[in-house]
Amino acid sequence: MNELALWRRVSAEFIGSAFLAAVVIGSGIAARQLSPGNIGLELLENAAATAAGLYALILMVGPVSGAHFNPVVSFVDASFGGLKWRDALLYLPAQVAGCCGGAVVANLMFSKAAVSISTHHRASGAHFLSEVVATLGLILVIFALARSGRGSSAAAAAVGSYIGAAYFFTSSTSFANPAISVGRMLSDTFAGIAPSSVPVFVAAQIVGGLLAYGVIMVLYPGVTKAEAADVVVPHQLHPNSEVTP
């Protein structure tokens, strides 16, 4: 695998993560403006936009990088041999930088300051448990799809649907992603999170990822490197194949 092809995949992770943050934060701002004072409707609008956007984004960059957008997904994938550890380490800063950039763009699109540190405190025991459960479920959905060999459309729909549902069945509204947790602290809006809450969320997400790894080993002990490499979307440009950029 040549280096140019690797950077092509890293770029896909950056771009996809940036769009993801813009979708999450931008739809949160729009929901607050469209339905002021109606928290339930605001959350529904935010969740629906995120689910639909995630579906499209996975299809958009999945064939290039796998559409992880999430360091936990990348590191669990690397643990199963579907992604080289070097690649996972390069995905991480691209995902974080992309989410931060997407947050800035979302702020600017709604005529807000490019960076406004969130004051939305979310750290509590219930939030910690919610993020563990949300991340555990997300990783299980992703690797169950890889194990069963379903197509890219099914993978995108399942991941988008799970995140959309988890907005409502978790008290944390299911961040389930350290990169988006960092990005969302840059927007003092409906979808933001205070910096002091981010370490709690990231710790919970790591715990959820570790638990998911153990559960996958129990439920799908025969996961092969090829199956692991099809996370989130089966690669047309496979990360461990010899391709020319």
Order of alpha helices (4+ residues) and beta strands (2+ residues): alpha-alpha-alpha-alpha-alpha-alpha-alpha-alpha-alpha
